[in-house]
Amino acid sequence: MAVLTGLTFGGSNWTPKFAQSIDEEKCIGCGRCFKVCGHNVLELRAMNEEGEFVDDDEDDEIEKKVMIVAHPENCIGCEACARICSKKCYTHETLNN
């Protein structure tokens, strides 16, 4: 299988790496990655003390909020989310076609 590649405007080879997951233990829910991504890939979700996702309207259950890769099909592989993340939460992979 070949790896999906492209060229930059300057003619350099570029291999996009697509967001696969976010480490929920490291994520502090700051939202910087959400702000830098313009492709509706990420979503901020509430978690309880057991590490289970809960609805935002269950305020008494919420321990913290973390970012998740909610729509990986929208990712363009730019890795802006990982570059802005101070906690190094992201896992990215290349796409084989």
C-alpha positions in Angstrom: 0.0 0.0 0.0 1.1 3.5 -0.8 1.2 6.3 1.8 -0.9 9.4 1.0 1.4 12.3 0.2 1.3 15.7 -1.3 3.4 18.8 -2.1 3.7 22.0 -0.2 3.3 25.3 -2.0 7.1 25.5 -2.1 7.3 22.0 -3.8 8.5 20.0 -0.8 7.0 16.6 -0.2 4.4 16.5 2.6 2.8 13.5 4.3 -0.3 14.4 6.3 -0.8 12.7 9.6 -4.4 12.4 10.8 -5.6 12.8 14.4 -6.5 9.4 15.8 -6.8 9.9 19.5 -6.3 12.2 22.5 -4.9 10.9 25.8 -7.7 11.6 28.2 -5.3 11.4 31.2 -3.1 14.2 29.9 -5.8 16.4 28.4 -6.7 19.4 30.6 -9.6 20.6 28.4 -8.0 24.0 27.7 -9.6 24.2 24.2 -6.6 25.5 22.3 -6.7 22.6 19.9 -10.4 23.2 19.3 -9.8 26.8 18.4 -7.0 26.1 16.0 -9.0 23.3 14.1 -11.4 24.7 11.5 -12.6 21.3 10.3 -15.0 20.2 13.1 -12.8 17.3 14.1 -12.8 17.9 17.9 -15.4 18.0 20.7 -15.1 18.9 24.4 -16.7 16.2 26.5 -17.5 16.0 30.2 -16.2 13.1 32.3 -17.1 11.8 35.8 -14.7 10.6 38.5 -14.7 7.1 37.0 -13.5 8.4 33.7 -16.8 7.8 31.9 -18.3 10.4 29.6 -21.5 12.1 30.9 -23.9 14.8 29.6 -23.0 18.4 30.2 -26.3 19.0 32.0 -25.2 16.5 34.8 -23.1 19.2 36.6 -22.9 17.2 39.9 -21.4 14.3 37.9 -18.7 16.2 36.1 -15.1 15.8 37.3 -13.4 17.4 34.3 -13.7 18.0 30.6 -11.5 16.6 27.9 -11.2 16.9 24.1 -12.0 13.9 21.9 -11.6 13.2 18.2 -15.3 13.2 17.5 -15.2 13.4 13.7 -11.9 11.9 12.4 -13.3 11.8 8.9 -13.0 15.6 8.8 -9.3 15.7 9.6 -7.0 17.1 6.9 -3.8 15.9 8.5 -2.3 19.3 9.2 -1.4 18.5 12.9 -2.1 22.0 14.1 -3.9 20.5 17.1 -0.8 18.6 18.2 1.5 21.6 17.7 -0.6 23.8 19.9 -1.1 21.2 22.6 1.1 21.9 25.6 0.4 18.5 27.2 1.3 16.4 24.1 -2.0 14.5 24.1 -2.3 13.7 20.4 -1.7 10.5 18.4 -1.5 11.0 14.6 -1.1 8.4 11.9 -0.4 8.5 8.2 -3.1 7.2 5.8 -2.3 4.2 3.6 -4.4 3.9 0.4 
